[in-house]
Amino acid sequence: MSHTIPEQMPLDMAACEELMRGGSKSFFAASSLLPQRIRTSAIALYAFCRVADDAIDLHPDDPEAMQQLLQRLDNVYAGRPGNIIEDRALAMVVRAYKLPRELPAALLEGFAWDAAGRHYETMDELHDYCARVAGSVGAMMALIMGVKNKQVLARACELGNAMQLTNIARDVGEDARNGRLYLPRSWMREAGIDPQAWLANPVFTPQLASVIGRVLLEADRLYKQASTGVAALPRDCRSAILAAAMIYSEIGQVVAKNCMNSIDERAVVSKARKLTLLCLAKTRAQLPSRCDMQTPALHAITFLIQACEGHSNHTINASEPSERNFDERVEWMIDLFERLSVPRKRA
């Protein structure tokens, strides 16, 4: 028996949509990426993450801000959300899909790491961060789509990490101009770059290009590994998720074509190239590769998978048709992942 959020949209959900309308130009320009049964829940998740990010960003040095968010999350999971629209909307999703509390809590922890200016010395440490601000989103979206198998959940989390690594490689210059540095610092030292000195004067060099290239190689590894999970998704979600992954991966390819110079210019995928990738995704989704059930999950995301073990959810009716334009739905999903997985970072 399929399970969906009730058709009658509560006033809280309408308010969440209005919040998103003001926060993303493309969010409502597109109809949606996913079937309506999933889109409603994604909006609620999006809204809560947005206001949580804002709460930390506005008060980065106030420990009370995080404590208040954690208390709000406790209230949501106790079925007693406060008089806050986004909390009530999230409570609806939690109740409908039984999302493990550890998943949104991990996202909040990632926001707290940003506010604290946490440094990442190694790629393993960077993966720990990505797992929180992006892998957790992949897990929550997978559960909403009805995924239960832990290997498929692992591929979803790995896709989130890959997207976050792409963001980091693309935004090196922008982050640096705002006093932020997310590249693995040990890799920078290996390339002969002092991280703090470079941050004080962020310029592009061949040495820096080598570090950015290494980050993109790791992202590509995860894209390939994660893409095998598409076959285990509901049929009406496969094409869109695959397309979002392909287009996001293409951002890294543009960075590479720019000689890894993401200091002086920001990589952008052209509309024509997006359309080409959309067509490829539609074709490949018809006969997707079998999900990789053998490769161990990325160590950084194991706590997310463990949180999902024993998760009980209603079966999603994968044959339910999507009523939305495919191209617009992919744009919506890219925007969703970017906004959920990339909080306003601090260092």
C-alpha positions in Angstrom: 0.0 0.0 0.0 1.5 3.4 -1.0 1.9 6.1 1.5 1.9 9.8 0.7 1.5 13.1 2.5 -2.3 13.9 2.5 -3.5 15.7 -0.6 -4.9 18.6 1.3 -2.0 20.9 1.7 -1.9 22.4 5.2 -1.3 26.1 5.7 2.1 25.3 7.1 3.2 23.7 3.8 1.9 26.7 1.8 4.0 29.0 4.0 7.0 26.8 3.5 6.5 27.1 -0.3 6.3 30.9 0.1 9.6 30.8 2.1 11.3 28.9 -0.7 9.8 31.2 -3.3 11.8 34.1 -1.8 14.9 32.0 -1.3 15.4 30.4 -4.7 14.7 31.8 -8.1 14.8 28.5 -9.8 12.9 26.5 -7.1 9.5 27.7 -8.2 10.5 28.5 -11.8 10.6 24.7 -12.0 7.5 22.6 -11.4 9.5 20.0 -9.4 11.9 17.3 -10.0 10.1 14.6 -8.2 6.6 13.1 -8.1 4.2 15.2 -6.1 4.1 12.6 -3.3 7.8 13.2 -2.7 8.0 16.9 -3.7 5.8 17.9 -0.7 8.1 16.2 1.7 11.2 17.6 0.1 9.8 21.2 0.4 9.2 20.6 4.2 12.7 19.2 4.6 14.2 22.1 2.5 12.4 24.7 4.6 13.5 23.4 8.0 17.2 23.1 6.8 17.0 26.6 5.4 15.8 28.2 8.6 18.2 26.1 10.7 21.1 27.3 8.5 20.0 30.9 8.9 19.7 30.6 12.6 23.3 29.4 12.9 24.6 31.8 10.3 23.0 34.8 12.1 24.5 33.8 15.5 27.7 31.9 14.7 29.3 32.7 18.1 26.2 32.0 20.2 26.1 28.5 21.6 22.5 29.0 22.5 21.6 29.1 18.9 22.5 25.5 18.3 21.0 24.4 21.6 17.7 26.0 20.6 17.8 24.2 17.3 18.4 20.9 19.0 15.6 21.5 21.4 13.3 22.3 18.5 14.4 19.0 16.8 13.6 17.2 20.1 10.1 18.7 20.1 9.6 17.8 16.5 10.4 14.1 17.2 8.3 14.2 20.4 5.3 15.2 18.2 5.1 18.6 19.9 6.6 21.0 17.4 6.5 24.6 18.6 4.6 27.4 17.0 7.0 27.5 14.1 5.8 26.8 10.6 8.9 24.9 9.4 9.0 22.7 12.6 5.4 21.7 12.1 6.1 20.9 8.4 9.1 18.8 9.4 7.1 17.0 12.0 4.6 16.0 9.3 7.4 14.4 7.3 9.0 12.7 10.3 5.6 11.2 11.2 4.9 10.1 7.6 8.3 8.6 6.9 9.7 7.9 10.4 13.0 9.7 9.6 15.6 8.8 12.1 16.5 11.8 14.3 20.2 11.2 13.8 19.9 12.4 10.1 18.7 16.0 10.6 20.8 16.1 13.8 23.9 15.3 11.6 23.0 18.2 9.3 22.7 20.5 12.3 26.1 19.3 13.5 27.6 20.2 10.1 26.1 23.7 10.4 27.7 24.0 13.8 31.1 22.9 12.4 30.8 25.7 9.9 30.0 28.3 12.6 32.9 27.1 14.7 35.3 27.5 11.8 36.5 23.9 11.9 39.5 23.0 9.7 39.9 19.9 7.7 43.4 18.5 7.5 42.8 15.3 5.5 40.3 14.1 2.9 38.9 11.7 5.6 38.1 14.7 7.8 36.6 16.5 4.9 34.4 13.5 4.2 33.2 13.7 7.8 32.0 17.2 7.1 30.5 16.3 3.8 28.6 13.4 5.4 26.9 15.8 7.7 25.9 18.6 5.4 25.3 16.5 2.3 25.4 12.8 2.9 22.6 13.2 5.5 20.5 14.9 2.9 21.0 12.0 0.5 19.9 9.6 3.3 16.8 11.5 4.1 15.8 11.9 0.4 16.4 8.2 -0.1 14.2 7.3 2.8 11.4 9.6 1.5 11.7 7.8 -1.8 11.2 4.4 -0.1 14.8 3.1 -0.1 15.5 0.5 2.6 18.5 -1.5 1.5 21.7 -0.3 3.3 23.9 -0.5 0.3 21.5 1.6 -1.7 21.4 4.1 1.1 25.1 4.2 1.1 25.2 5.1 -2.6 22.7 7.9 -1.9 24.9 9.3 0.9 28.0 9.0 -1.3 26.2 11.0 -4.0 25.7 13.7 -1.4 29.4 13.7 -0.5 30.4 13.8 -4.2 28.2 16.9 -4.8 29.6 18.6 -1.7 33.2 18.0 -3.0 32.2 19.5 -6.3 30.9 22.5 -4.5 34.1 22.9 -2.6 36.3 22.6 -5.8 34.0 25.1 -7.6 33.9 27.6 -4.8 37.6 27.8 -3.7 38.0 31.4 -4.7 34.6 32.6 -3.4 35.2 30.8 -0.1 38.7 32.2 0.2 37.5 35.8 -0.3 35.1 35.2 2.6 37.9 33.8 4.8 36.9 30.2 4.3 39.1 27.2 3.3 37.7 23.7 2.7 40.5 22.1 0.7 42.4 19.4 2.7 45.2 21.3 4.3 47.6 18.4 4.4 47.2 18.2 0.6 48.0 21.9 0.3 51.2 21.4 2.3 52.2 18.5 0.2 51.9 20.8 -2.8 54.1 23.4 -1.1 51.3 25.7 0.0 51.0 27.1 3.4 47.2 27.2 4.0 47.0 30.2 6.3 49.4 32.3 4.1 47.4 31.3 1.0 44.1 32.2 2.6 45.6 35.7 3.4 46.4 36.1 -0.3 44.3 33.6 -2.4 45.9 33.4 -5.8 45.8 30.7 -8.4 48.9 28.7 -8.9 49.8 25.3 -10.6 50.3 23.9 -7.1 46.8 24.9 -6.1 45.4 23.4 -9.3 46.9 20.0 -8.3 45.0 20.1 -5.0 41.7 21.0 -6.6 42.3 18.3 -9.1 42.7 15.7 -6.4 39.4 16.8 -4.8 37.6 16.4 -8.1 39.1 13.0 -8.6 37.7 11.9 -5.3 34.3 13.4 -6.3 34.4 11.5 -9.6 35.2 8.3 -7.8 32.1 8.7 -5.6 29.9 9.8 -8.6 30.7 6.5 -10.3 30.1 4.5 -7.2 26.9 6.3 -6.2 25.4 6.2 -9.7 24.9 2.4 -9.4 22.3 3.1 -6.8 19.9 4.6 -9.3 18.6 1.2 -10.4 17.2 0.6 -6.9 15.2 3.8 -6.9 11.5 4.0 -7.8 11.1 4.2 -11.6 9.6 7.6 -11.6 12.7 9.0 -9.7 15.5 7.4 -11.6 15.9 9.7 -14.5 15.8 12.8 -12.5 18.3 11.7 -9.8 20.7 10.4 -12.5 20.4 13.7 -14.4 21.0 15.7 -11.3 24.1 13.7 -10.6 25.4 14.0 -14.2 24.8 17.7 -14.4 26.4 18.3 -11.0 29.4 16.2 -12.0 29.7 18.3 -15.1 30.5 21.3 -12.9 33.7 19.5 -12.0 34.4 18.9 -15.6 34.1 22.6 -16.3 36.5 23.4 -13.5 38.9 21.0 -15.1 38.5 22.6 -18.5 39.3 25.9 -16.8 42.7 24.4 -15.8 41.4 24.0 -12.2 41.2 27.8 -11.8 38.2 28.2 -9.5 39.9 31.3 -8.0 39.3 33.8 -10.8 36.2 32.3 -12.3 33.2 30.2 -11.3 32.4 27.1 -13.3 28.9 27.2 -14.9 27.3 24.4 -17.0 25.7 25.9 -20.1 22.0 25.3 -20.8 22.8 23.5 -24.0 25.1 21.1 -22.2 22.4 20.6 -19.5 19.9 19.6 -22.2 22.4 17.1 -23.6 22.9 15.6 -20.2 19.2 15.4 -19.7 18.7 13.4 -22.8 21.6 11.1 -21.8 20.1 10.6 -18.4 16.7 9.7 -19.8 18.3 7.0 -22.0 20.6 5.6 -19.3 17.9 5.5 -16.7 16.0 3.0 -18.9 18.7 0.4 -18.3 20.6 1.6 -15.3 23.6 -0.3 -14.0 22.9 -2.8 -11.3 23.4 -1.4 -7.8 26.9 -2.1 -6.4 26.2 -4.3 -3.4 29.8 -5.2 -2.8 31.8 -2.0 -2.3 32.0 -1.0 1.3 30.3 2.3 2.2 32.5 5.3 2.6 33.6 5.2 6.3 32.4 8.7 6.9 28.8 7.8 6.2 28.6 4.6 8.1 26.9 6.4 11.1 24.2 7.6 8.7 23.6 4.0 7.4 23.5 2.7 11.0 20.9 5.3 11.9 18.7 4.0 9.1 18.9 0.4 10.1 15.6 -0.9 11.3 13.9 2.0 9.7 10.3 1.2 8.9 8.6 2.9 6.1 5.5 2.3 3.9 6.2 1.0 0.4 6.2 3.7 -2.2 4.3 3.0 -5.4 7.0 3.3 -8.0 4.6 3.2 -10.9 2.9 6.5 -9.9 3.5 8.8 -12.9 5.1 12.2 -12.5 3.0 15.1 -13.7 5.9 17.6 -14.0 8.1 18.6 -16.9 11.3 16.5 -16.7 13.7 19.3 -17.6 12.2 21.6 -15.0 12.2 18.9 -12.3 15.9 18.3 -12.8 16.6 22.0 -12.3 14.6 21.9 -9.1 16.5 18.9 -7.7 19.9 20.5 -8.5 18.8 23.6 -6.6 17.5 21.4 -3.7 20.7 19.5 -3.3 22.8 22.7 -3.6 20.9 24.6 -1.0 20.6 21.7 1.4 24.2 20.5 1.1 25.9 23.9 1.1 25.2 26.0 4.1 26.7 29.5 4.2 30.1 28.2 5.2 32.4 29.8 7.7 36.1 29.2 8.7 
